[in-house]
Amino acid sequence: MTPSTEPTASAPSSARALRFVALGGFLALFASLVLTTIVVLEDAIAGDGRGGPAVGAAFWALGLGAVLGLVAAVPPRAALAHGVRKGAVLLQYTLAVIAPLFALMD
């Protein structure tokens, strides 16, 4: 039996599933944006009124998460390896969780 280089039947559905998960990550990023903004505004009102470097890192994390979501969702299946797409989705969700934590550190 010779190994085949053709994609298996589960590969297209797996790529499609990762795309849907990446699109769901945009909802997680939006919720994270709202939570991060609430934390930053509460700190501005109750605290010293200045945002520190952690606030900047929080918003940069959200932007990077959005870029990673686009990287995972937009390219065709043949243009992006499954592991890279999976890693981009994982990082997208990780950054959505980390962004409010960065804002809380300020």
C-alpha positions as CSV (number, residue, x, y, z in Angstrom):
1,M,0.0,0.0,0.0
2,T,1.5,3.3,-1.0
3,P,0.9,6.5,0.9
4,S,-1.3,9.0,-0.8
5,T,-0.6,12.8,-1.0
6,E,-4.3,13.6,-1.5
7,P,-6.1,15.2,1.3
8,T,-8.3,13.0,3.4
9,A,-12.1,13.4,3.5
10,S,-11.9,15.0,6.9
11,A,-9.5,17.7,5.8
12,P,-12.0,20.0,4.1
13,S,-14.5,19.8,6.9
14,S,-11.8,20.3,9.5
15,A,-10.6,23.5,7.7
16,R,-14.2,24.6,7.5
17,A,-14.8,24.0,11.2
18,L,-11.7,26.0,12.0
19,R,-13.0,28.8,9.9
20,F,-16.2,28.9,11.8
21,V,-14.3,28.7,15.1
22,A,-12.2,31.7,13.9
23,L,-15.3,33.6,13.0
24,G,-16.7,32.9,16.5
25,G,-13.4,34.3,17.8
26,F,-14.4,37.7,16.5
27,L,-17.4,37.5,18.9
28,A,-15.0,36.7,21.7
29,L,-12.8,39.6,20.7
30,F,-15.7,41.9,20.7
31,A,-16.8,40.8,24.2
32,S,-13.2,41.2,25.2
33,L,-13.1,44.7,23.7
34,V,-16.2,45.7,25.7
35,L,-14.8,44.3,28.9
36,T,-11.4,45.9,28.3
37,T,-13.0,49.3,27.6
38,I,-15.1,49.0,30.8
39,V,-12.0,48.2,32.9
40,V,-10.0,51.1,31.3
41,L,-12.8,53.6,31.8
42,E,-13.4,52.5,35.4
43,D,-9.7,53.0,36.1
44,A,-9.7,56.4,34.4
45,I,-12.6,57.6,36.5
46,A,-11.7,56.0,39.9
47,G,-7.9,55.9,39.5
48,D,-5.4,58.5,38.5
49,G,-6.9,59.2,35.1
50,R,-4.0,57.9,33.1
51,G,-3.6,54.7,31.1
52,G,-0.3,52.9,31.5
53,P,1.6,50.7,29.2
54,A,-0.6,47.7,30.1
55,V,-3.6,49.5,28.6
56,G,-1.8,49.9,25.4
57,A,-0.7,46.2,25.5
58,A,-4.4,45.2,26.0
59,F,-5.6,47.1,22.9
60,W,-2.7,45.8,20.9
61,A,-3.6,42.3,21.9
62,L,-7.1,42.8,20.6
63,G,-5.8,44.1,17.3
64,L,-3.4,41.2,16.9
65,G,-6.2,38.8,17.8
66,A,-8.3,40.3,15.0
67,V,-5.5,39.9,12.5
68,L,-4.9,36.3,13.6
69,G,-8.6,35.7,13.1
70,L,-8.4,37.0,9.6
71,V,-5.4,34.8,8.9
72,A,-7.3,31.8,10.1
73,A,-10.6,32.5,8.3
74,V,-9.7,34.1,4.9
75,P,-7.1,32.0,3.1
76,P,-8.2,29.0,1.1
77,R,-7.5,25.5,2.5
78,A,-4.6,24.9,0.2
79,A,-2.8,28.2,1.0
80,L,-2.5,27.5,4.8
81,A,-1.5,24.4,6.6
82,H,-3.9,23.0,9.1
83,G,-1.5,23.4,12.0
84,V,-0.9,27.1,11.2
85,R,-4.7,27.7,11.0
86,K,-5.2,25.9,14.2
87,G,-2.5,27.8,15.9
88,A,-3.9,31.1,14.7
89,V,-7.3,30.3,16.1
90,L,-5.8,29.3,19.4
91,L,-3.8,32.5,19.7
92,Q,-6.9,34.5,18.7
93,Y,-8.8,33.1,21.7
94,T,-5.8,33.4,24.0
95,L,-5.4,37.1,23.1
96,A,-9.1,37.7,23.7
97,V,-8.8,36.3,27.2
98,I,-5.5,38.1,27.9
99,A,-6.5,41.6,26.8
100,P,-8.8,42.4,29.8
101,L,-6.2,40.9,32.1
102,F,-3.6,43.4,30.7
103,A,-6.0,46.2,31.4
104,L,-6.6,45.0,34.9
105,M,-2.8,45.1,35.5
106,D,-2.7,48.8,35.0
